[in-house]
Amino acid sequence: MTKAQSDYFEILEGYPHDTIAISAIGRITAQDYETVLVPLVKARIKAVGKVKLLYMLGPQFESMSMGAAWDDAKLGLTHIAKIARIAVVTDRDWIRFGITLAAPLIACPVRVFPVGEFAAAKEWITASGNEAQHKPGVAANHKLSLMEDMLPPKP
Protein backbone atom coordinates (compact mmCIF):
# COMPACT_ATOMS: atom_id res chain seq x y z
CA MET A 1 0.00 0.00 0.00
CA THR A 2 1.40 3.39 -0.89
CA LYS A 3 1.10 6.38 1.36
CA ALA A 4 -1.15 9.20 0.17
CA GLN A 5 0.56 12.56 -0.17
CA SER A 6 -2.22 14.08 1.91
CA ASP A 7 -1.10 12.08 5.00
CA TYR A 8 1.89 13.58 6.79
CA PHE A 9 3.36 15.51 9.70
CA GLU A 10 3.63 19.22 9.04
CA ILE A 11 6.42 20.90 11.00
CA LEU A 12 5.08 24.14 12.46
CA GLU A 13 7.44 27.12 12.34
CA GLY A 14 7.93 30.02 14.74
CA TYR A 15 8.85 28.11 17.90
CA PRO A 16 12.00 28.23 20.05
CA HIS A 17 14.73 25.77 19.09
CA ASP A 18 13.91 23.53 22.08
CA THR A 19 10.30 23.11 20.90
CA ILE A 20 9.13 20.71 18.21
CA ALA A 21 5.64 21.58 16.98
CA ILE A 22 3.89 19.34 14.49
CA SER A 23 0.45 19.11 12.95
CA ALA A 24 -0.83 15.70 11.92
CA ILE A 25 -2.63 15.70 8.57
CA GLY A 26 -4.69 12.75 7.36
CA ARG A 27 -3.80 9.23 8.52
CA ILE A 28 -0.45 9.04 10.32
CA THR A 29 1.55 5.83 9.99
CA ALA A 30 4.73 4.35 11.44
CA GLN A 31 6.53 5.62 8.32
CA ASP A 32 5.70 9.21 9.35
CA TYR A 33 7.28 8.64 12.74
CA GLU A 34 10.32 6.79 11.40
CA THR A 35 11.12 9.24 8.60
CA VAL A 36 10.04 12.57 10.10
CA LEU A 37 9.38 12.80 13.82
CA VAL A 38 11.88 10.36 15.34
CA PRO A 39 14.90 11.76 13.42
CA LEU A 40 13.78 15.31 14.23
CA VAL A 41 13.45 14.56 17.95
CA LYS A 42 16.84 12.79 18.05
CA ALA A 43 18.59 15.64 16.25
CA ARG A 44 16.98 18.30 18.44
CA ILE A 45 17.84 16.41 21.65
CA LYS A 46 21.43 16.15 20.46
CA ALA A 47 21.47 19.90 19.78
CA VAL A 48 19.68 21.28 22.86
CA GLY A 49 19.42 18.52 25.46
CA LYS A 50 15.73 18.55 26.43
CA VAL A 51 12.85 19.21 24.04
CA LYS A 52 9.24 20.27 24.31
CA LEU A 53 6.66 18.63 22.03
CA LEU A 54 3.48 20.22 20.69
CA TYR A 55 1.13 17.92 18.77
CA MET A 56 -1.72 19.52 16.81
CA LEU A 57 -4.34 16.88 16.00
CA GLY A 58 -6.94 19.21 14.54
CA PRO A 59 -9.73 18.86 11.99
CA GLN A 60 -7.31 17.69 9.26
CA PHE A 61 -6.17 14.74 11.40
CA GLU A 62 -8.06 11.55 10.53
CA SER A 63 -6.41 8.69 12.42
CA MET A 64 -3.18 6.89 13.20
CA SER A 65 -2.15 3.35 12.46
CA MET A 66 -1.27 0.86 15.20
CA GLY A 67 2.33 1.09 14.02
CA ALA A 68 2.24 4.86 14.52
CA ALA A 69 0.80 4.43 18.02
CA TRP A 70 3.58 1.95 18.82
CA ASP A 71 6.25 4.31 17.45
CA ASP A 72 4.76 7.16 19.49
CA ALA A 73 5.02 5.07 22.67
CA LYS A 74 8.59 4.00 21.79
CA LEU A 75 9.57 7.61 21.11
CA GLY A 76 8.33 8.69 24.53
CA LEU A 77 9.89 5.77 26.39
CA THR A 78 13.22 5.96 24.56
CA HIS A 79 13.64 9.66 25.30
CA ILE A 80 11.68 9.88 28.56
CA ALA A 81 14.36 11.90 30.38
CA LYS A 82 14.88 14.26 27.43
CA ILE A 83 11.30 15.51 27.02
CA ALA A 84 10.56 18.62 29.09
CA ARG A 85 6.85 19.13 28.29
CA ILE A 86 4.15 17.76 26.03
CA ALA A 87 1.12 19.66 24.77
CA VAL A 88 -1.57 17.96 22.70
CA VAL A 89 -4.18 20.06 20.92
CA THR A 90 -7.25 18.12 19.82
CA ASP A 91 -11.02 17.91 20.02
CA ARG A 92 -11.00 14.13 19.54
CA ASP A 93 -12.39 12.59 22.73
CA TRP A 94 -10.60 9.25 22.32
CA ILE A 95 -7.24 11.02 22.18
CA ARG A 96 -8.06 13.32 25.09
CA PHE A 97 -9.17 10.33 27.18
CA GLY A 98 -6.08 8.27 26.30
CA ILE A 99 -3.71 11.09 27.17
CA THR A 100 -5.55 11.76 30.42
CA LEU A 101 -5.04 8.11 31.35
CA ALA A 102 -1.36 8.05 30.37
CA ALA A 103 -0.33 11.49 31.71
CA PRO A 104 0.25 10.36 35.31
CA LEU A 105 2.80 7.84 34.04
CA ILE A 106 4.79 10.37 31.99
CA ALA A 107 7.80 11.97 33.66
CA CYS A 108 7.12 15.48 32.33
CA PRO A 109 4.16 17.85 32.45
CA VAL A 110 1.48 16.93 29.89
CA ARG A 111 -1.49 19.11 28.98
CA VAL A 112 -4.34 18.61 26.55
CA PHE A 113 -5.95 21.66 24.95
CA PRO A 114 -9.04 21.94 22.75
CA VAL A 115 -8.36 23.12 19.19
CA GLY A 116 -9.94 26.48 20.01
CA GLU A 117 -7.21 27.06 22.62
CA PHE A 118 -4.24 26.55 20.30
CA ALA A 119 -2.78 29.94 21.31
CA ALA A 120 -2.88 28.91 24.99
CA ALA A 121 -1.14 25.64 24.12
CA LYS A 122 1.57 27.53 22.25
CA GLU A 123 2.04 29.90 25.19
CA TRP A 124 2.24 27.01 27.68
CA ILE A 125 4.66 24.87 25.65
CA THR A 126 7.05 27.75 25.00
CA ALA A 127 7.00 29.08 28.58
CA SER A 128 10.05 28.64 30.73
CA GLY A 129 9.29 26.48 33.71
CA ASN A 130 10.93 24.25 36.23
CA GLU A 131 10.01 20.89 34.73
CA ALA A 132 12.43 19.10 37.07
CA GLN A 133 9.90 19.42 39.91
CA HIS A 134 7.28 17.36 38.05
CA LYS A 135 6.92 13.78 39.25
CA PRO A 136 4.70 11.16 37.65
CA GLY A 137 1.82 10.09 39.82
CA VAL A 138 -1.91 10.16 40.29
CA ALA A 139 -3.70 12.85 42.27
CA ALA A 140 -5.86 11.18 44.88
CA ASN A 141 -8.39 14.01 44.67
CA HIS A 142 -9.22 13.39 40.99
CA LYS A 143 -11.53 10.64 39.79
CA LEU A 144 -11.80 9.49 36.18
CA SER A 145 -15.31 8.99 34.92
CA LEU A 146 -16.36 5.39 34.45
CA MET A 147 -17.07 4.03 31.00
CA GLU A 148 -20.60 3.17 32.18
CA ASP A 149 -21.27 6.91 32.26
CA MET A 150 -20.63 7.05 28.50
CA LEU A 151 -23.06 4.30 27.49
CA PRO A 152 -26.43 5.32 26.01
CA PRO A 153 -29.43 4.82 28.32
CA LYS A 154 -31.19 1.48 28.12
CA PRO A 155 -34.57 1.56 26.35
C-alpha positions as CSV (number, residue, x, y, z in Angstrom):
1,M,0.0,0.0,0.0
2,T,1.4,3.4,-0.9
3,K,1.1,6.4,1.4
4,A,-1.2,9.2,0.2
5,Q,0.6,12.6,-0.2
6,S,-2.2,14.1,1.9
7,D,-1.1,12.1,5.0
8,Y,1.9,13.6,6.8
9,F,3.4,15.5,9.7
10,E,3.6,19.2,9.0
11,I,6.4,20.9,11.0
12,L,5.1,24.1,12.5
13,E,7.4,27.1,12.3
14,G,7.9,30.0,14.7
15,Y,8.9,28.1,17.9
16,P,12.0,28.2,20.0
17,H,14.7,25.8,19.1
18,D,13.9,23.5,22.1
19,T,10.3,23.1,20.9
20,I,9.1,20.7,18.2
21,A,5.6,21.6,17.0
22,I,3.9,19.3,14.5
23,S,0.5,19.1,13.0
24,A,-0.8,15.7,11.9
25,I,-2.6,15.7,8.6
26,G,-4.7,12.7,7.4
27,R,-3.8,9.2,8.5
28,I,-0.5,9.0,10.3
29,T,1.6,5.8,10.0
30,A,4.7,4.4,11.4
31,Q,6.5,5.6,8.3
32,D,5.7,9.2,9.3
33,Y,7.3,8.6,12.7
34,E,10.3,6.8,11.4
35,T,11.1,9.2,8.6
36,V,10.0,12.6,10.1
37,L,9.4,12.8,13.8
38,V,11.9,10.4,15.3
39,P,14.9,11.8,13.4
40,L,13.8,15.3,14.2
41,V,13.5,14.6,18.0
42,K,16.8,12.8,18.1
43,A,18.6,15.6,16.3
44,R,17.0,18.3,18.4
45,I,17.8,16.4,21.7
46,K,21.4,16.2,20.5
47,A,21.5,19.9,19.8
48,V,19.7,21.3,22.9
49,G,19.4,18.5,25.5
50,K,15.7,18.5,26.4
51,V,12.9,19.2,24.0
52,K,9.2,20.3,24.3
53,L,6.7,18.6,22.0
54,L,3.5,20.2,20.7
55,Y,1.1,17.9,18.8
56,M,-1.7,19.5,16.8
57,L,-4.3,16.9,16.0
58,G,-6.9,19.2,14.5
59,P,-9.7,18.9,12.0
60,Q,-7.3,17.7,9.3
61,F,-6.2,14.7,11.4
62,E,-8.1,11.6,10.5
63,S,-6.4,8.7,12.4
64,M,-3.2,6.9,13.2
65,S,-2.1,3.3,12.5
66,M,-1.3,0.9,15.2
67,G,2.3,1.1,14.0
68,A,2.2,4.9,14.5
69,A,0.8,4.4,18.0
70,W,3.6,2.0,18.8
71,D,6.2,4.3,17.4
72,D,4.8,7.2,19.5
73,A,5.0,5.1,22.7
74,K,8.6,4.0,21.8
75,L,9.6,7.6,21.1
76,G,8.3,8.7,24.5
77,L,9.9,5.8,26.4
78,T,13.2,6.0,24.6
79,H,13.6,9.7,25.3
80,I,11.7,9.9,28.6
81,A,14.4,11.9,30.4
82,K,14.9,14.3,27.4
83,I,11.3,15.5,27.0
84,A,10.6,18.6,29.1
85,R,6.9,19.1,28.3
86,I,4.2,17.8,26.0
87,A,1.1,19.7,24.8
88,V,-1.6,18.0,22.7
89,V,-4.2,20.1,20.9
90,T,-7.3,18.1,19.8
91,D,-11.0,17.9,20.0
92,R,-11.0,14.1,19.5
93,D,-12.4,12.6,22.7
94,W,-10.6,9.2,22.3
95,I,-7.2,11.0,22.2
96,R,-8.1,13.3,25.1
97,F,-9.2,10.3,27.2
98,G,-6.1,8.3,26.3
99,I,-3.7,11.1,27.2
100,T,-5.6,11.8,30.4
101,L,-5.0,8.1,31.4
102,A,-1.4,8.0,30.4
103,A,-0.3,11.5,31.7
104,P,0.3,10.4,35.3
105,L,2.8,7.8,34.0
106,I,4.8,10.4,32.0
107,A,7.8,12.0,33.7
108,C,7.1,15.5,32.3
109,P,4.2,17.8,32.5
110,V,1.5,16.9,29.9
111,R,-1.5,19.1,29.0
112,V,-4.3,18.6,26.6
113,F,-5.9,21.7,24.9
114,P,-9.0,21.9,22.7
115,V,-8.4,23.1,19.2
116,G,-9.9,26.5,20.0
117,E,-7.2,27.1,22.6
118,F,-4.2,26.6,20.3
119,A,-2.8,29.9,21.3
120,A,-2.9,28.9,25.0
121,A,-1.1,25.6,24.1
122,K,1.6,27.5,22.2
123,E,2.0,29.9,25.2
124,W,2.2,27.0,27.7
125,I,4.7,24.9,25.6
126,T,7.1,27.8,25.0
127,A,7.0,29.1,28.6
128,S,10.1,28.6,30.7
129,G,9.3,26.5,33.7
130,N,10.9,24.3,36.2
131,E,10.0,20.9,34.7
132,A,12.4,19.1,37.1
133,Q,9.9,19.4,39.9
134,H,7.3,17.4,38.1
135,K,6.9,13.8,39.2
136,P,4.7,11.2,37.6
137,G,1.8,10.1,39.8
138,V,-1.9,10.2,40.3
139,A,-3.7,12.8,42.3
140,A,-5.9,11.2,44.9
141,N,-8.4,14.0,44.7
142,H,-9.2,13.4,41.0
143,K,-11.5,10.6,39.8
144,L,-11.8,9.5,36.2
145,S,-15.3,9.0,34.9
146,L,-16.4,5.4,34.4
147,M,-17.1,4.0,31.0
148,E,-20.6,3.2,32.2
149,D,-21.3,6.9,32.3
150,M,-20.6,7.1,28.5
151,L,-23.1,4.3,27.5
152,P,-26.4,5.3,26.0
153,P,-29.4,4.8,28.3
154,K,-31.2,1.5,28.1
155,P,-34.6,1.6,26.4
